[in-house]
């Protein structure tokens, strides 16, 4: 019977090799690897093209590719293992496991569960530039999420969210005592025999067989780009794997969590992962695809009358797709080393059409039309931006006045500096050239994502540039970064010189330094105020625009008095 099934499968896949090679060439994808699983067997395995263009190294079934967001199902599988062991309740609030966990929304903070984390219904939009290229730790990023503005009510709307998957990985660590990486390696990779798969780019590059990342530019030229390597957000997309390893992963899912006689995940938990948890916005773009929803780490949809699960992955230089047809016991894995290309979808759907005995849907033609429309949209957007620009304007301040550090409690620090007359914005590990657009607005160019952001600076009542607004997340208000004093003015050694008692018309003024390096002033009959360095020897009161202290330094470098500005009055307090 199995031999007969294999003959039918081989017959239906006849000609697919030629189709795959033609699609790869058309989309200028350097290399790709494809595996098809049917009824528990790998019925098709091909490696096409090169993993390294310059060295002419061919792709093999063991070649490691970054699988990006295809990693999400590994994170939910890890949570399912903990649920099987009774250590995790999918619906218990996360704060039961992590009491310090907080989000911007109070209700979400109190009620969000592990299930909510991994089915994209937290109320938060992507906020991807918080984590992208950030060197901050997983715990630091989880802590910063409380400062991120939501764009929808909790559990009301499906919104793709990588940070929540990162949080799910951090939750695994808090429950198990192992990092997400250790847990996935020990509890999933090892029992499945996924010996080649890795959980970091650095580790994958120690392998003798890994693919390099490539990007296609607007002019259709393809070139090698750096690996993405900052993987605190790894539980959302940090795995590197091969088609040979992923065929085992797919087979385990199709077998209800069983692999070679061992139940790695209970059948009930696998069923839960493959069950719709959150309805997605409907789409009638293509008649073959209906009823979109999201399970636990899987997109779920009706495809030409069949239940189809899949998850794609895109990260710098790689695109991938893992697809399941559970009722038909079919699994497809397609991995490529080209940034944001449609080849994984085109090939996966073609395989599904063939094995289901259906006429092939024109996915390749549709992808071409989509790309044409996207390029036209990009062109029109650039034209619109140029039309909106007010010509012949100048910044309100000398260009050097915009240089400095600006902070947001969630997004962290962005620094603007002048280099050979060009403004550069440094954010996380990114260097974004900033060119004047009009008035106090500059355009930041993010070449890696082929994206631009308009950064608008604002001045305070003193005329100083004090903040910059940048639409890093377009579904919420612009992210406002507030200027921070120069580093030299924040050093403890610099601040200590002002500490002491001052006499103000017979009453005492006290300047004190808190343990965290914050300078405080106690004026008569007022509560203590935090002093914020403004310029050398000058401070403002935090949150109070009418207060300022200027310290007077004598010829010997000693602080002798403080000139205190309050609403409607300026007084001098002499140091005692």
Buried (B, 14 or more C-beta within 10 A) or exposed (E): EEEEBBEEBEEBBEEBEEBBBEBBEEBBBBBBBBBBBBBEBBBBBBBBBBBBBEEEBBBBBBBBBBBBBBBBBBBBBBBBBBBBEEEBBBEEBBBEBBEEBBBBBEEBBEBBBBBBBBBBBBBBBBBBBBBBBBEBEBBEBBBBBBBBBBBBEBBEBBBBBBBBBBBBBBBBBEBBEBBBBBBBBEBBBEBBEBEBBBBBBEBBBEBEBBBBBBBBEEEEEBEBBEBBEBBBBBBBBBBBBBBBBBBBBBBBBBBBBBBEEEBBBBEEBBEBBBEBBBEBEEEEEEEBBBBBBBBBBBBBBBBBEBBBBBBBBBBBBBBBBBBBBBEBBBBBBBBBBBBBBBBBBBBBBBBBBBBBEBEBBEBBEBBBEEEEEEEEEEEEEEEEEEEEBEEEEEBBBEBEBBBBBBBBEBBBEBBBBEEEEEBBBBBBEBEBBBEBBBBBBBBBBBEBBEEBBBBBBBBEEEEEBBBBBBBBBEBBEBBBBEBBBEEEBBEEEBBEBBEBBBBBEEEEBBBBBEEEEBBBBBBEEEEEBBBBBBEEBBBBBEEEEEBBBBBBBEEEEEBEBBBBBBEEEEEBBBBE
